[in-house]
């Protein structure tokens, strides 16, 4: 996003938007570097001789618990918090059961930051699942992951979220385990380490909202990255900004299910043997190796559960940093466990079509944006899914599929991300960052996102569209 062409001598005011980035997941932290690029690349803009700048700093759970967001705290200058894509609910669930005072302080202080102090909060993907209550049907079986989400939330909004997820591989250990229970998480773990996760989708703009974030934008949809995020529900006076595509993800980009087999002749014993062997390889020099093996054997015998296992890791660790390190080793062992077989007759099902994807809310004082997709992550065009060949070496670490023949787009939706963060920070409609030049209402001032769209790239996009329309192969 280039600075507007204004004589610097006329610029008399600099308005800083102070952002607190709260991530700190157990296994996954999405978009950290992309968030920080807001400052690194100087995504500033100038309107009426006022230059607006983002200043982003990572903040910790301990700082929130210690009250540093208060009027007299060290973080009193923070205007808006970004809850990024992280599986924070695992830690929060443990706090809610065994460290209730800590959990309540974290939740209440974050809630007060919005409802009493008037701060903003932008929640993306896993951050939305941390902030909002998980909406589950009473009679529907839920995984332990979903149980943790359901029982821990900031509880500062009436908005709810829906998702389908489970622990990779562990969801298949029970005799009743179904590969499809992995849900959205399959799009994150099936591509393996370093693979393209999620999918690029065309999110439909809600033309009836007239919300400042997209008011004046010329277009019917916005191409954006989805990486396992939820759908948003229970909105009444809140503004739906974007909807998921009307066609289901599992139809647009279907991925086949994979069944965990384990070692030897398979069966329950083969599954557990293969998993323990892989985890022990990651725990070679760890003092907790015996404890971990005992916990898994208890789960195999039915005398323990995943919930007890997770809680005992926290209890037996000197601190949360050590617990996280241990979780990471176990998780790597899960990802490297062999063997898996592809199920050519079944795909991972999703329930995203037509649902709300981004919703904005004015709370009692502050502003909240809940997002399923990632406006800060790179997107790609075209491509197809190539599956890994069946072998005795198949594992999640190496991938079950890869995207082929795609083109990564340098431009991201930073203009959208900037507008979301700026609005949540309290800026009014006339202060928000400009739209990209190629899709801007003539009445709006400002400059483009630093890239724009030149003639050649526009023609290439048109050709790609026509090829898809008439099923023409390159």
N, C-alpha and C positions, 0 to 999 in steps of 0.2 A: 504494500500500500504506500504509494509515494506521498510525500508531503505536498499540500496544495501550493501552487505557484504564487506565493504571497511574499512581498518584500519583508524581510526579517525585521527591518526597522519599525514596521507597523505592528508587529506581534508584541504585545505588552504583557500578556497573561499566559501562564502555563498552568493547566489544570491536570493534576495527577490522579489517576484512578488506581488505588492501592488494592492489590489482589492477594488473597491468601490461598495458596494451593495445598489442599489437604488430600493426600493419597494414602500411602502406608497400608497396602493390602497384605494379605498373607502369602498368596501365590502369584497374583497378577496385579500389575500397576500399568495401566494403559495411558499413553499420551503424555508422559512427563515432559519429554523434550519438546513435544509439539506445543504444550502449554507455555513453556518458558520462552519459546520463540516470539511470543507477544512482545517481550522486552528486547530480546536479542536482535530482532530485525526491525526494531523501532516502528511498530505499527501505530504511528501517531497521525493525527489529522488536525486540520485547522479550520475553524468556522468563526467568522466575525472577530478576527484577531485574537481568538483564544485557541491555543494549541493543547490538544488533549493527548496525554501519554499514559500508557499502562506501566505499572511497576508491580512485578509479581515476585512473591517470596514464598518459599515452602514453609508451612506451619505444621506443628505436630499436635497429636491428640493430647499430650501432656500440657501443652500451652493452653489449649481450650479448657482442660480440666482445672488448671490453676487460675482460671479467670482472666487470662491476659487479653481477652476480647472486650473486657469491661471498659467503661469510660476512662478509668485511670490505669488500665493495664498497658503492657508493653506493645500490644497489638491494637491499641485503640484507634490507630489510623486506618485500619483495614476497612474498605468500603464493601467488598464482595468476596465471598469464599467460593472456590471451585472445588466441588467434590468430584474427583475424577473417577475413571473406570478402575475400581479396585475391589477385591473381595474382602472388604473391611468387616463384613457381618460375622465372620468366623471369630475374630477377636471380641467383637461387641457381644456376641452370644455368650462367650465365656464370662465376660465381665458381668452380664446381666444375671448369671446364675451364681457366681462365686465372689464377685467384686461389685456388688450392687451400688455401693456409694460412689465408686469410680464411674460406673456406667451412668448413673443418674446425673452426676456432675457434668459429664461430657455432653449428654443429651440436653440437659436443661440450659447449659451455658450456650450451646450452639443455637438452641431454640430462642433464647433471650436475645441473642445477637440479631436475630431477624425480627422478632415480634416486639421487642422493647426498644432496642437501640436503632432499629430501622436499617440494618445491614441487608445485603443481598446474598443470594446463594444460587449458584449454577451447578446443577447435578447432571452428570453425564454417564450413561450406561450403568455400571456397577454403583456409581454414586447415587443414581436415582433409586436403585434397589436398597441402598443404605438409608436414604432420606425418607422414602415413602413406605407405607405399609403394603406388604404383599397381599394381593387380592386372590384368595383361593376359595373354590367351592367347598362347602362343608364335607361333602361326600367324596371328594377327590383325594386319592392317595398322593401325598407329596413326599419328595425326597428330603433327606436331612438338610441339604443346602437350603431348600425352600422353607423348611421349618425354622432355620436360623434367621432367614430374612423376615419371615412372618412375625417372629417374636422380638425382633430388634428393629427399631426405626427411630428417627429423630422426632417424629410425631409433631411436625410443625405445619402440616398441610392436610387438607381433606383428600388430596389426590392419592390414588393408589396405583400400583403397577402389577402387571402380570408377566410371568416368565416361566420357562421350563428349563430346569438345569439340574445337574447332579455331579458328584465327584467322578471324574473319569475312571473307568475300570472298576472302582469300588461298587458302582451301581449294578455291576453284573455278578458280583460275588454271591449274593443270595440266590437260592434256587429259582425264585420268582423274578430275578433280575431281568430287565428288558433293555436291550441296547438303545431303544428309542427314548428311554427316560433321560438320556444325556441331554436331549433337547438342544437349546441354543448353544450350549457349551461345545457341541460337536464341531461347530463352525470355527471354534477357537483352537481346539486341540488336534483335530484330524489333520490340519496342514503341517503339523510338526514344528520343530524349532526353526525359526527363521522363515517359515512359509507365510504367504499372504493369508491373513485371518479375516473371517467375516465375508462381506460382499459389498459391492457398490450398487446402490439402489436409487431409483428415482422417487423421491419423496414428494407427495402431492401437497401443494400449497392450499391452505384453507382460505378461499377467497372471501369468506363471510366474516373473518375475524377483524380485519382492519387494524390489527395490532401494530404499534410503532416499529417493531423489529423488522417486519416485512412490508410495511405500508409504503407504496410507491415502487415496489419491485415488479418489473415486467417479466412475467413468466408464469407457467402453470406448475412447474416442478423444480426441484433442486436435487442434483446428484450428490449423494453423500455416502459415507462409509458407515455400515452397520457392523458391529462386532459383538453380537450376542446380547444386545440391550433389550429392555422390556418394552411392552406397550403400556400406555397410560390411561387410567380410567377414573371414574367418579368425579368428572369435571362438571361444574354447573356454571358459575360465574367466571371461571377461568377461561383463558383464551387458547384454543387449539391453533397452533401455528402451522404445523405440518402433520400429514398423515402418512402412514406406510403405504406402499403401492397397493393397488386394488387386487393385484394378483399375488398369490401366496409365494413366499420365498422358496418353500420346498418344491414349487413348480418352476419358478424362474431359475433357481440354481440348486437343483436337487443333489443331495449327497447320500450315497448308500450307507447303510448301517454296517458296522463291523462288530463281530462277536469275539470276546476274549476266550481263548482256548486254554492257555497255560502250557505246561510241559507234559511230557509223556503221553498218555492216552486221553488226556483231558479230564472232563468231569470236575466235580468240586475239588477233589484233592489236587488235581493237576493245576487248577486255577490258583489255589492258595500256594502251592509249591513254587510255581513260576513267579508269583508276586513277591513272596518272601526272599527268594533267591536274588531277585533284582534289587530289592530294597537293601538287603544285606551288603550287596556290592557297593552301595552308596554310603553305608554306615561302617566301613571297614575299621576306621580308627575313632569311632564315636563311642563314648562311654555309655551312651543310652541304648546301645545295640540290644542288650539282653532285655531291657524293658520293652522295647519296641516289638521284639519277637514274641515276648510273653503276651502282649496286648493283642497281637494278630492271632495267636493260637487261641486266646480266649474268644475272639470273634468267630473263629472257625468252629469252636465247640458250641457256640451259641450263648456263652455265659457273659459276653460283653457286646458292645455295639460301637459303631463309628463315633457316636456322641461321647461315650465314655472314653474311648481312645483319644479323641481330641482334647477333652478336658484333662486327662492324665498327662498329656504332653505339656500343657500349660503348668500344671501343678508340679511336675518333676523338673521343670526348667528353673534356673536361677533368676531369669528375667525374661521379658517378652522377646528381646532380641535373640536370645538363645533358643527360645521356642520357635521363632520364625525360621532360624537357621536349620533347625531340626525338621520342621515342616517342609522346607525346600528340598532337603535330602530325600525325605520320604516321597515327595511329589516327583522328583527326578526318577526315583526307583519305580514309581507307578508308570511314568511315561516310557521307561525303557523295558518294561516287562514284556516278555514274548510268550506265546504267539497269538496272533489274531487271524480270523478268517472273514473275508468280505461276504456280506449277504446281498446277493444280486437281485433279490426279490423285494427288498424293503428299503425305503429311504427314511431319513430322519424327518419327522413331520414338524411343522411350525404353525403358529396361529398368530400371524402378524397382519395379514391383509386388511387394509382399510382402517386399521386402528390408529389412535392418536400417537404420534411419534415425538413431538415437542409441544409442551404446554407451558404457558406463562401465567403467573399468578401474582396479584397484588395482595400481600398478607396485611395484617393490621397496620404494620408500619413499613416493613421491608418488601422486597420483590424476590420472587422465586422463579427459576426456569428449570423444568424437568425434561430431560432429553434421553431418548432411547439410543439414537445414533450418535456418531462422533463427528461434529463439524470441524474438529481440529486435525483429523487424521488424513493422510493421503488417500486419493481415490484412483481407480484405474478403469480403463475402457476395454470393452471386448473381452476376449479370453474364453477358455473352456477348461473343464476340470478333467485332469488325467489321473487315474487311480494307480496306486502302487500295485505291483504284481504280487499275487499270493505266494508267500514263502514262509518257512519256519522262523524267519528273522523279522517278521512284521512287528512293529511297535509304534506307539504314539510319538515317541521321540523323533523317529525318522520320517514320519508322516504316512497318512493313508491316501492322500491325494495332493496334487499341486496344480496351481493355475498355470496355464500355458497360453502363449500368443496374446498376451495382454499388453497394454501400454499404460505405464504409470503417468498420471497427470501431475506436472509440477505445481500447478495451482491447487490450492486447497480452498476450503470454504472459510478462509480466515475472515473475510468480510462479514460473513454471517456470525461466526464465533465472536468477532469483535463487537458486533451490534448486540448480541445476546448478553455479553459480559457488561458492556456499557449501560444497557438498559437496566440490568439487575443491580448495577452500582448506583442507580438513581438518576441517571441523565434523562433529560426530557427528549421528546421526539426530534426537536430541531438541533440537538447536540450530538446525535448518534453518528457513528462513522458512516461514510458514503458507501453506496452500493458500487459494485464493479462497473466500470464505464460501459461495458457491452450490454448491461441489463439494467440501466438506470432510467428512472422517470426523468423527463426533461426538466421538471421543476426542481430537482434536487441538485445541490451544488456538490463541491468536493471533487476528488480525483479518484483514479482507479486503484486497483490492488497491486500495482507495480508491474503487472504482467500484461493485463488487457488481453484482447484476442485479436491477433493480426489476420489479414486476409487469408493467408495460406492455411492457418489452423482452422479458420471458420469453414473453408472449403473442404478440408479433410473431415471435419465433423459432419458436414452435410453428406459427403460421400459414404462415410460409415453408416449414417442413418439410412440412406437409400439402399445400401447393401443388405442391412438387416431387414428392411421393409420388404424387399423383393427376394430375400433368401439367396443373395449372390455370394459365392465363396471367393475369397481373395486368391 
